[in-house]
Amino acid sequence: MIHYSCDICQRPIHLHSDVRHVVKIEVFPAVEDGGCPCDDLEGIEAEADHLEEMQDLLEQLDDCDDPRMDQDAARSMRFDLCDACRQRFVKNPLGLKSGTQLNFSQN
């Protein structure tokens, strides 16, 4: 039998009595401007057979020094949460400090 536990509070999640929530997070670079060989893919016609051009583009991508093309740049994560931790996560998904901080003078 598969056993689940909350990735935040470590409490066991029982499949028959508790609700298990799955959070999936993907982090990847948002490449919007040109300058890398991957941009050339837009000009390739879908109907034509361009194996040589594809091979050239793949070789150019291997040689590309653009930090946006880093192999480790994209990452997917998955977490199991209990219902209580899911409610807290949805209210503050980035874990930012809640509440207003007041800066009083030394008077």
C-alpha positions as CSV (number, residue, x, y, z in Angstrom):
1,M,0.0,0.0,0.0
2,I,1.2,3.5,-0.9
3,H,1.7,5.9,2.1
4,Y,1.7,9.6,1.6
5,S,2.8,12.4,4.0
6,C,2.5,16.2,3.7
7,D,5.7,17.7,2.3
8,I,5.2,20.7,4.6
9,C,4.2,19.4,8.0
10,Q,5.2,15.8,7.5
11,R,1.8,14.6,8.8
12,P,0.7,11.3,7.3
13,I,-2.1,11.6,4.7
14,H,-4.6,8.7,5.0
15,L,-6.2,8.0,1.6
16,H,-9.5,6.9,3.0
17,S,-10.1,9.8,5.5
18,D,-7.9,12.7,4.3
19,V,-7.8,14.7,1.1
20,R,-4.4,14.7,-0.5
21,H,-3.6,17.8,-2.7
22,V,-0.8,17.8,-5.3
23,V,1.1,21.0,-6.1
24,K,3.1,21.1,-9.3
25,I,5.6,23.9,-9.9
26,E,7.5,24.5,-13.1
27,V,10.4,26.9,-13.3
28,F,11.8,27.8,-16.7
29,P,13.4,30.8,-18.4
30,A,11.1,33.1,-20.3
31,V,13.1,33.7,-23.5
32,E,11.4,36.5,-25.4
33,D,14.1,38.3,-27.5
34,G,16.1,36.8,-30.4
35,G,19.7,35.9,-30.7
36,C,19.7,32.2,-30.3
37,P,19.5,29.4,-32.9
38,C,16.2,28.2,-31.4
39,D,14.6,31.3,-32.9
40,D,15.3,30.0,-36.4
41,L,12.7,27.1,-35.8
42,E,9.9,29.5,-36.6
43,G,11.0,29.9,-40.2
44,I,10.9,26.2,-41.0
45,E,7.9,25.0,-43.0
46,A,5.9,22.2,-41.5
47,E,5.3,20.3,-44.8
48,A,8.9,20.2,-46.0
49,D,11.5,17.6,-44.9
50,H,14.4,19.6,-43.4
51,L,16.5,17.0,-41.7
52,E,19.7,18.7,-42.6
53,E,18.6,22.1,-41.4
54,M,17.3,20.5,-38.1
55,Q,20.7,18.8,-37.7
56,D,22.5,22.1,-38.2
57,L,20.2,23.8,-35.7
58,L,20.8,21.1,-33.1
59,E,24.5,21.4,-33.6
60,Q,24.2,25.2,-33.2
61,L,22.2,24.7,-30.0
62,D,24.9,22.4,-28.6
63,D,27.5,25.2,-29.3
64,C,25.3,28.0,-27.9
65,D,26.8,29.9,-25.0
66,D,23.6,31.7,-24.2
67,P,22.9,31.2,-20.4
68,R,19.2,31.0,-21.2
69,M,19.8,27.7,-22.9
70,D,21.3,26.1,-19.7
71,Q,20.3,22.5,-19.3
72,D,19.6,23.0,-15.6
73,A,17.4,26.1,-16.2
74,A,14.1,24.3,-16.4
75,R,12.9,22.4,-13.4
76,S,9.6,20.7,-12.4
77,M,8.7,20.0,-8.8
78,R,5.8,18.1,-7.2
79,F,4.6,18.2,-3.6
80,D,1.9,16.4,-1.7
81,L,0.0,18.6,0.8
82,C,-2.6,17.9,3.5
83,D,-5.8,20.0,3.5
84,A,-4.6,22.4,6.2
85,C,-1.2,23.1,4.5
86,R,-3.0,23.5,1.1
87,Q,-5.2,26.2,2.6
88,R,-2.1,28.1,3.9
89,F,-0.3,27.5,0.6
90,V,-3.1,28.9,-1.5
91,K,-3.3,32.1,0.7
92,N,0.5,32.7,0.4
93,P,2.0,30.6,-2.4
94,L,5.4,32.4,-2.5
95,G,5.8,32.3,1.3
96,L,6.0,36.0,1.6
97,K,5.8,37.6,5.0
98,S,2.2,38.4,5.7
99,G,1.0,41.5,7.6
100,T,2.1,45.1,7.3
101,Q,5.4,45.9,9.0
102,L,5.4,49.3,10.7
103,N,8.6,51.2,11.1
104,F,8.4,53.4,14.2
105,S,10.8,56.1,14.9
106,Q,13.1,56.1,18.0
107,N,11.2,59.1,19.6
